[in-house]
Amino acid sequence: MIVALALLAIGYLVFSANSGPSTSVDVNSTTPAVETTSPMTEAPAATPNAAPMTEAPAATPAPTTTTEAAPASETPATTAPAAEPAATPAN
């Protein structure tokens, strides 16, 4: 459902952008918009220096150390004293 809505929105934007009024002022101009063209230059292809595929040495496992958890406290839980009800104001 979301994909369909997204495709509809994209289609609306594409077609509404293409169907709008032209923004150019002089349609029948005799002078070219670009006076001279520059030659297209491309960057030279980079030569990748790939490393040979070798297996990595097996990692040594870290030494395991066991630590014991601290014992739970032996003190019993205390209960809070009951709160007294709030005094109601007299009318």
A tleap script that builds the chain and sets N, CA, C and O, in Angstrom:
source leaprc.protein.ff14SB
mol = sequence {
  NMET ILE VAL ALA LEU ALA LEU LEU ALA ILE
  GLY TYR LEU VAL PHE SER ALA ASN SER GLY
  PRO SER THR SER VAL ASP VAL ASN SER THR
  THR PRO ALA VAL GLU THR THR SER PRO MET
  THR GLU ALA PRO ALA ALA THR PRO ASN ALA
  ALA PRO MET THR GLU ALA PRO ALA ALA THR
  PRO ALA PRO THR THR THR THR GLU ALA ALA
  PRO ALA SER GLU THR PRO ALA THR THR ALA
  PRO ALA ALA GLU PRO ALA ALA THR PRO ALA
  CASN
}
set mol.1.N position { 0.829 -1.189 0.000 }
set mol.1.CA position { 0.000 0.000 0.000 }
set mol.1.C position { 0.871 1.249 0.000 }
set mol.1.O position { 0.622 2.180 -0.766 }
set mol.2.N position { 1.884 1.275 0.849 }
set mol.2.CA position { 2.758 2.445 0.930 }
set mol.2.C position { 3.558 2.588 -0.357 }
set mol.2.O position { 3.782 3.699 -0.838 }
set mol.3.N position { 3.987 1.464 -0.909 }
set mol.3.CA position { 4.761 1.507 -2.150 }
set mol.3.C position { 3.912 2.067 -3.284 }
set mol.3.O position { 4.398 2.852 -4.098 }
set mol.4.N position { 2.651 1.668 -3.337 }
set mol.4.CA position { 1.767 2.172 -4.385 }
set mol.4.C position { 1.565 3.677 -4.250 }
set mol.4.O position { 1.568 4.397 -5.249 }
set mol.5.N position { 1.393 4.148 -3.037 }
set mol.5.CA position { 1.229 5.585 -2.824 }
set mol.5.C position { 2.497 6.343 -3.190 }
set mol.5.O position { 2.433 7.433 -3.758 }
set mol.6.N position { 3.646 5.766 -2.864 }
set mol.6.CA position { 4.908 6.419 -3.201 }
set mol.6.C position { 5.087 6.502 -4.713 }
set mol.6.O position { 5.531 7.526 -5.233 }
set mol.7.N position { 4.742 5.426 -5.420 }
set mol.7.CA position { 4.853 5.454 -6.875 }
set mol.7.C position { 3.892 6.463 -7.498 }
set mol.7.O position { 4.241 7.142 -8.463 }
set mol.8.N position { 2.694 6.558 -6.951 }
set mol.8.CA position { 1.751 7.554 -7.458 }
set mol.8.C position { 2.262 8.972 -7.227 }
set mol.8.O position { 2.130 9.834 -8.096 }
set mol.9.N position { 2.840 9.209 -6.065 }
set mol.9.CA position { 3.363 10.542 -5.764 }
set mol.9.C position { 4.529 10.886 -6.686 }
set mol.9.O position { 4.630 12.015 -7.167 }
set mol.10.N position { 5.403 9.922 -6.931 }
set mol.10.CA position { 6.538 10.172 -7.818 }
set mol.10.C position { 6.043 10.435 -9.238 }
set mol.10.O position { 6.533 11.345 -9.908 }
set mol.11.N position { 5.089 9.654 -9.694 }
set mol.11.CA position { 4.537 9.872 -11.024 }
set mol.11.C position { 3.876 11.230 -11.147 }
set mol.11.O position { 4.016 11.900 -12.171 }
set mol.12.N position { 3.170 11.637 -10.131 }
set mol.12.CA position { 2.529 12.954 -10.149 }
set mol.12.C position { 3.567 14.056 -10.263 }
set mol.12.O position { 3.403 14.991 -11.047 }
set mol.13.N position { 4.639 13.946 -9.479 }
set mol.13.CA position { 5.672 14.977 -9.515 }
set mol.13.C position { 6.368 15.017 -10.871 }
set mol.13.O position { 6.650 16.097 -11.390 }
set mol.14.N position { 6.645 13.861 -11.442 }
set mol.14.CA position { 7.335 13.828 -12.734 }
set mol.14.C position { 6.465 14.434 -13.822 }
set mol.14.O position { 6.931 15.278 -14.587 }
set mol.15.N position { 5.206 14.015 -13.902 }
set mol.15.CA position { 4.356 14.504 -14.976 }
set mol.15.C position { 3.920 15.945 -14.754 }
set mol.15.O position { 3.724 16.674 -15.727 }
set mol.16.N position { 3.764 16.370 -13.534 }
set mol.16.CA position { 3.386 17.761 -13.315 }
set mol.16.C position { 4.561 18.685 -13.605 }
set mol.16.O position { 4.353 19.827 -14.017 }
set mol.17.N position { 5.786 18.219 -13.399 }
set mol.17.CA position { 6.951 19.041 -13.710 }
set mol.17.C position { 7.124 19.169 -15.218 }
set mol.17.O position { 7.586 20.205 -15.697 }
set mol.18.N position { 6.763 18.142 -15.971 }
set mol.18.CA position { 6.939 18.176 -17.421 }
set mol.18.C position { 5.796 18.885 -18.131 }
set mol.18.O position { 5.970 19.309 -19.274 }
set mol.19.N position { 4.655 19.029 -17.513 }
set mol.19.CA position { 3.509 19.593 -18.213 }
set mol.19.C position { 3.305 21.071 -17.916 }
set mol.19.O position { 2.335 21.659 -18.393 }
set mol.20.N position { 4.179 21.676 -17.155 }
set mol.20.CA position { 4.019 23.079 -16.810 }
set mol.20.C position { 4.366 23.990 -17.972 }
set mol.20.O position { 4.841 23.523 -19.007 }
set mol.21.N position { 4.134 25.287 -17.813 }
set mol.21.CA position { 4.466 26.233 -18.881 }
set mol.21.C position { 5.982 26.326 -19.061 }
set mol.21.O position { 6.747 26.071 -18.131 }
set mol.22.N position { 6.391 26.688 -20.244 }
set mol.22.CA position { 7.808 26.808 -20.542 }
set mol.22.C position { 8.372 28.026 -19.827 }
set mol.22.O position { 7.710 29.060 -19.747 }
set mol.23.N position { 9.574 27.913 -19.316 }
set mol.23.CA position { 10.174 29.031 -18.587 }
set mol.23.C position { 11.126 29.823 -19.454 }
set mol.23.O position { 11.640 30.849 -19.009 }
set mol.24.N position { 11.384 29.379 -20.692 }
set mol.24.CA position { 12.298 30.128 -21.553 }
set mol.24.C position { 11.564 31.335 -22.130 }
set mol.24.O position { 10.356 31.291 -22.365 }
set mol.25.N position { 12.305 32.402 -22.353 }
set mol.25.CA position { 11.694 33.632 -22.825 }
set mol.25.C position { 11.626 33.656 -24.343 }
set mol.25.O position { 10.564 33.924 -24.905 }
set mol.26.N position { 12.737 33.382 -25.019 }
set mol.26.CA position { 12.795 33.465 -26.477 }
set mol.26.C position { 12.902 32.057 -27.042 }
set mol.26.O position { 13.977 31.458 -27.018 }
set mol.27.N position { 11.807 31.531 -27.544 }
set mol.27.CA position { 11.790 30.166 -28.045 }
set mol.27.C position { 12.435 30.085 -29.422 }
set mol.27.O position { 13.109 29.101 -29.726 }
set mol.28.N position { 12.244 31.089 -30.253 }
set mol.28.CA position { 12.743 31.064 -31.632 }
set mol.28.C position { 14.029 31.866 -31.771 }
set mol.28.O position { 14.177 32.638 -32.718 }
set mol.29.N position { 14.930 31.698 -30.867 }
set mol.29.CA position { 16.177 32.447 -30.894 }
set mol.29.C position { 17.079 31.926 -32.002 }
set mol.29.O position { 17.135 30.723 -32.256 }
set mol.30.N position { 17.790 32.848 -32.662 }
set mol.30.CA position { 18.721 32.434 -33.713 }
set mol.30.C position { 20.130 32.268 -33.172 }
set mol.30.O position { 20.972 31.660 -33.832 }
set mol.31.N position { 20.398 32.783 -32.011 }
set mol.31.CA position { 21.736 32.621 -31.423 }
set mol.31.C position { 21.730 31.380 -30.553 }
set mol.31.O position { 20.786 31.150 -29.797 }
set mol.32.N position { 22.773 30.584 -30.656 }
set mol.32.CA position { 22.816 29.379 -29.823 }
set mol.32.C position { 23.025 29.736 -28.357 }
set mol.32.O position { 23.653 30.743 -28.031 }
set mol.33.N position { 22.502 28.918 -27.508 }
set mol.33.CA position { 22.626 29.170 -26.074 }
set mol.33.C position { 24.069 29.010 -25.617 }
set mol.33.O position { 24.525 29.736 -24.734 }
set mol.34.N position { 24.791 28.062 -26.215 }
set mol.34.CA position { 26.188 27.832 -25.862 }
set mol.34.C position { 27.032 28.267 -27.046 }
set mol.34.O position { 26.896 27.722 -28.142 }
set mol.35.N position { 27.906 29.249 -26.833 }
set mol.35.CA position { 28.717 29.769 -27.928 }
set mol.35.C position { 29.769 28.756 -28.363 }
set mol.35.O position { 29.867 28.437 -29.548 }
set mol.36.N position { 30.546 28.252 -27.430 }
set mol.36.CA position { 31.586 27.278 -27.762 }
set mol.36.C position { 31.431 26.079 -26.851 }
set mol.36.O position { 30.962 26.184 -25.718 }
set mol.37.N position { 31.826 24.968 -27.365 }
set mol.37.CA position { 31.767 23.758 -26.551 }
set mol.37.C position { 33.171 23.355 -26.163 }
set mol.37.O position { 34.107 23.485 -26.952 }
set mol.38.N position { 33.310 22.878 -24.978 }
set mol.38.CA position { 34.620 22.410 -24.528 }
set mol.38.C position { 34.669 20.903 -24.698 }
set mol.38.O position { 33.657 20.220 -24.537 }
set mol.39.N position { 35.849 20.383 -25.025 }
set mol.39.CA position { 35.924 18.930 -25.193 }
set mol.39.C position { 35.720 18.221 -23.857 }
set mol.39.O position { 36.122 18.709 -22.801 }
set mol.40.N position { 35.099 17.084 -23.936 }
set mol.40.CA position { 34.841 16.321 -22.716 }
set mol.40.C position { 36.127 15.631 -22.277 }
set mol.40.O position { 36.764 14.924 -23.058 }
set mol.41.N position { 36.487 15.839 -21.058 }
set mol.41.CA position { 37.698 15.204 -20.538 }
set mol.41.C position { 37.294 14.179 -19.501 }
set mol.41.O position { 36.378 14.393 -18.707 }
set mol.42.N position { 37.991 13.072 -19.528 }
set mol.42.CA position { 37.724 12.018 -18.556 }
set mol.42.C position { 38.961 11.802 -17.710 }
set mol.42.O position { 40.090 11.956 -18.175 }
set mol.43.N position { 38.733 11.453 -16.495 }
set mol.43.CA position { 39.854 11.134 -15.620 }
set mol.43.C position { 40.447 9.808 -16.063 }
set mol.43.O position { 39.717 8.919 -16.501 }
set mol.44.N position { 41.767 9.666 -15.952 }
set mol.44.CA position { 42.359 8.379 -16.336 }
set mol.44.C position { 41.862 7.276 -15.414 }
set mol.44.O position { 41.590 7.499 -14.234 }
set mol.45.N position { 41.753 6.099 -15.972 }
set mol.45.CA position { 41.271 4.967 -15.183 }
set mol.45.C position { 42.282 4.642 -14.096 }
set mol.45.O position { 43.480 4.526 -14.357 }
set mol.46.N position { 41.794 4.500 -12.901 }
set mol.46.CA position { 42.676 4.180 -11.781 }
set mol.46.C position { 43.030 2.705 -11.839 }
set mol.46.O position { 42.173 1.854 -12.081 }
set mol.47.N position { 44.288 2.418 -11.616 }
set mol.47.CA position { 44.717 1.013 -11.604 }
set mol.47.C position { 44.660 0.525 -10.168 }
set mol.47.O position { 45.463 0.943 -9.335 }
set mol.48.N position { 43.739 -0.337 -9.882 }
set mol.48.CA position { 43.640 -0.814 -8.494 }
set mol.48.C position { 44.773 -1.779 -8.176 }
set mol.48.O position { 45.086 -2.676 -8.959 }
set mol.49.N position { 45.364 -1.584 -7.041 }
set mol.49.CA position { 46.400 -2.487 -6.560 }
set mol.49.C position { 45.754 -3.405 -5.540 }
set mol.49.O position { 45.791 -3.155 -4.335 }
set mol.50.N position { 45.169 -4.461 -6.045 }
set mol.50.CA position { 44.453 -5.372 -5.166 }
set mol.50.C position { 45.443 -6.251 -4.421 }
set mol.50.O position { 46.425 -6.729 -4.991 }
set mol.51.N position { 45.176 -6.451 -3.165 }
set mol.51.CA position { 46.016 -7.333 -2.360 }
set mol.51.C position { 45.684 -8.773 -2.717 }
set mol.51.O position { 44.533 -9.086 -3.022 }
set mol.52.N position { 46.672 -9.645 -2.683 }
set mol.52.CA position { 46.374 -11.049 -2.980 }
set mol.52.C position { 45.458 -11.639 -1.921 }
set mol.52.O position { 45.514 -11.264 -0.750 }
set mol.53.N position { 44.618 -12.564 -2.351 }
set mol.53.CA position { 43.681 -13.166 -1.415 }
set mol.53.C position { 44.395 -14.239 -0.603 }
set mol.53.O position { 44.725 -15.308 -1.117 }
set mol.54.N position { 44.621 -13.948 0.634 }
set mol.54.CA position { 45.248 -14.912 1.540 }
set mol.54.C position { 44.352 -15.070 2.751 }
set mol.54.O position { 43.596 -14.166 3.107 }
set mol.55.N position { 44.447 -16.216 3.368 }
set mol.55.CA position { 43.642 -16.447 4.563 }
set mol.55.C position { 44.266 -15.729 5.747 }
set mol.55.O position { 45.487 -15.695 5.906 }
set mol.56.N position { 43.419 -15.167 6.556 }
set mol.56.CA position { 43.890 -14.524 7.772 }
set mol.56.C position { 44.210 -15.604 8.793 }
set mol.56.O position { 43.555 -16.646 8.821 }
set mol.57.N position { 45.220 -15.361 9.636 }
set mol.57.CA position { 45.515 -16.364 10.664 }
set mol.57.C position { 44.354 -16.470 11.643 }
set mol.57.O position { 43.637 -15.501 11.890 }
set mol.58.N position { 44.189 -17.648 12.185 }
set mol.58.CA position { 43.098 -17.870 13.135 }
set mol.58.C position { 43.342 -17.039 14.384 }
set mol.58.O position { 44.455 -16.998 14.909 }
set mol.59.N position { 42.312 -16.392 14.844 }
set mol.59.CA position { 42.432 -15.567 16.035 }
set mol.59.C position { 42.493 -16.460 17.260 }
set mol.59.O position { 41.758 -17.441 17.374 }
set mol.60.N position { 43.376 -16.104 18.167 }
set mol.60.CA position { 43.467 -16.876 19.405 }
set mol.60.C position { 42.374 -16.404 20.341 }
set mol.60.O position { 42.185 -15.199 20.507 }
set mol.61.N position { 41.653 -17.322 20.954 }
set mol.61.CA position { 40.581 -16.898 21.854 }
set mol.61.C position { 41.152 -16.239 23.104 }
set mol.61.O position { 42.227 -16.601 23.582 }
set mol.62.N position { 40.419 -15.279 23.614 }
set mol.62.CA position { 40.838 -14.584 24.826 }
set mol.62.C position { 40.726 -15.541 26.003 }
set mol.62.O position { 39.832 -16.386 26.040 }
set mol.63.N position { 41.636 -15.408 26.966 }
set mol.63.CA position { 41.543 -16.297 28.135 }
set mol.63.C position { 40.265 -16.004 28.912 }
set mol.63.O position { 39.890 -14.848 29.109 }
set mol.64.N position { 39.617 -17.057 29.343 }
set mol.64.CA position { 38.364 -16.877 30.071 }
set mol.64.C position { 38.654 -16.818 31.559 }
set mol.64.O position { 39.321 -17.689 32.118 }
set mol.65.N position { 38.152 -15.799 32.170 }
set mol.65.CA position { 38.281 -15.663 33.622 }
set mol.65.C position { 36.878 -15.579 34.186 }
set mol.65.O position { 36.032 -14.847 33.673 }
set mol.66.N position { 36.641 -16.327 35.233 }
set mol.66.CA position { 35.318 -16.306 35.847 }
set mol.66.C position { 35.392 -15.498 37.129 }
set mol.66.O position { 36.284 -15.694 37.956 }
set mol.67.N position { 34.459 -14.603 37.279 }
set mol.67.CA position { 34.355 -13.823 38.514 }
set mol.67.C position { 33.021 -14.163 39.143 }
set mol.67.O position { 31.996 -14.235 38.465 }
set mol.68.N position { 33.048 -14.370 40.431 }
set mol.68.CA position { 31.814 -14.721 41.124 }
set mol.68.C position { 31.059 -13.455 41.499 }
set mol.68.O position { 31.659 -12.436 41.840 }
set mol.69.N position { 29.754 -13.533 41.431 }
set mol.69.CA position { 28.914 -12.398 41.777 }
set mol.69.C position { 28.930 -12.188 43.283 }
set mol.69.O position { 29.088 -13.133 44.056 }
set mol.70.N position { 28.766 -10.950 43.680 }
set mol.70.CA position { 28.736 -10.636 45.107 }
set mol.70.C position { 27.471 -11.238 45.715 }
set mol.70.O position { 26.423 -11.260 45.070 }
set mol.71.N position { 27.561 -11.720 46.940 }
set mol.71.CA position { 26.367 -12.311 47.560 }
set mol.71.C position { 25.320 -11.237 47.844 }
set mol.71.O position { 25.653 -10.077 48.087 }
set mol.72.N position { 24.071 -11.636 47.811 }
set mol.72.CA position { 22.977 -10.717 48.090 }
set mol.72.C position { 23.019 -10.315 49.555 }
set mol.72.O position { 23.472 -11.081 50.405 }
set mol.73.N position { 22.548 -9.115 49.842 }
set mol.73.CA position { 22.580 -8.652 51.232 }
set mol.73.C position { 21.581 -9.447 52.063 }
set mol.73.O position { 20.535 -9.869 51.568 }
set mol.74.N position { 21.915 -9.638 53.309 }
set mol.74.CA position { 21.087 -10.447 54.200 }
set mol.74.C position { 20.084 -9.607 54.980 }
set mol.74.O position { 19.324 -10.153 55.780 }
set mol.75.N position { 20.061 -8.299 54.769 }
set mol.75.CA position { 19.154 -7.456 55.552 }
set mol.75.C position { 17.744 -7.566 54.997 }
set mol.75.O position { 17.553 -7.523 53.782 }
set mol.76.N position { 16.750 -7.708 55.874 }
set mol.76.CA position { 15.364 -7.804 55.389 }
set mol.76.C position { 14.863 -6.433 54.929 }
set mol.76.O position { 15.348 -5.394 55.377 }
set mol.77.N position { 13.911 -6.454 54.053 }
set mol.77.CA position { 13.333 -5.217 53.552 }
set mol.77.C position { 12.455 -4.599 54.625 }
set mol.77.O position { 11.750 -5.311 55.341 }
set mol.78.N position { 12.495 -3.281 54.740 }
set mol.78.CA position { 11.666 -2.588 55.729 }
set mol.78.C position { 10.498 -1.946 55.002 }
set mol.78.O position { 10.629 -1.499 53.862 }
set mol.79.N position { 9.363 -1.907 55.667 }
set mol.79.CA position { 8.185 -1.292 55.059 }
set mol.79.C position { 8.069 0.138 55.537 }
set mol.79.O position { 8.408 0.447 56.680 }
set mol.80.N position { 7.599 0.997 54.680 }
set mol.80.CA position { 7.424 2.399 55.028 }
set mol.80.C position { 6.193 2.536 55.906 }
set mol.80.O position { 5.219 1.803 55.734 }
set mol.81.N position { 6.232 3.478 56.852 }
set mol.81.CA position { 5.042 3.675 57.694 }
set mol.81.C position { 3.886 4.215 56.854 }
set mol.81.O position { 4.099 4.938 55.881 }
set mol.82.N position { 2.678 3.862 57.236 }
set mol.82.CA position { 1.493 4.288 56.500 }
set mol.82.C position { 1.309 5.787 56.648 }
set mol.82.O position { 1.480 6.335 57.737 }
set mol.83.N position { 0.965 6.441 55.568 }
set mol.83.CA position { 0.759 7.886 55.599 }
set mol.83.C position { -0.611 8.178 56.191 }
set mol.83.O position { -1.578 7.451 55.961 }
set mol.84.N position { -0.666 9.257 56.956 }
set mol.84.CA position { -1.946 9.650 57.548 }
set mol.84.C position { -2.784 10.347 56.486 }
set mol.84.O position { -2.233 11.047 55.636 }
set mol.85.N position { -4.103 10.171 56.513 }
set mol.85.CA position { -4.944 10.831 55.503 }
set mol.85.C position { -4.872 12.347 55.656 }
set mol.85.O position { -4.705 12.866 56.760 }
set mol.86.N position { -4.999 13.038 54.547 }
set mol.86.CA position { -4.938 14.497 54.560 }
set mol.86.C position { -6.185 15.050 55.240 }
set mol.86.O position { -7.283 14.507 55.117 }
set mol.87.N position { -5.982 16.127 55.949 }
set mol.87.CA position { -7.106 16.753 56.649 }
set mol.87.C position { -7.977 17.474 55.636 }
set mol.87.O position { -7.473 18.170 54.755 }
set mol.88.N position { -9.301 17.305 55.766 }
set mol.88.CA position { -10.217 17.977 54.847 }
set mol.88.C position { -10.583 19.327 55.439 }
set mol.88.O position { -10.867 19.424 56.633 }
set mol.89.N position { -10.580 20.363 54.623 }
set mol.89.CA position { -10.926 21.693 55.168 }
set mol.89.C position { -12.420 21.773 55.498 }
set mol.89.O position { -13.259 21.215 54.790 }
set mol.90.N position { -12.725 22.474 56.581 }
set mol.90.CA position { -14.124 22.640 57.002 }
set mol.90.C position { -14.738 23.796 56.230 }
set mol.90.O position { -14.087 24.812 55.989 }
set mol.91.N position { -15.978 23.634 55.849 }
set mol.91.CA position { -16.670 24.703 55.118 }
set mol.91.C position { -17.389 25.594 56.045 }
set mol.91.O position { -18.028 26.552 55.610 }
savepdb mol mol.pdb
quit
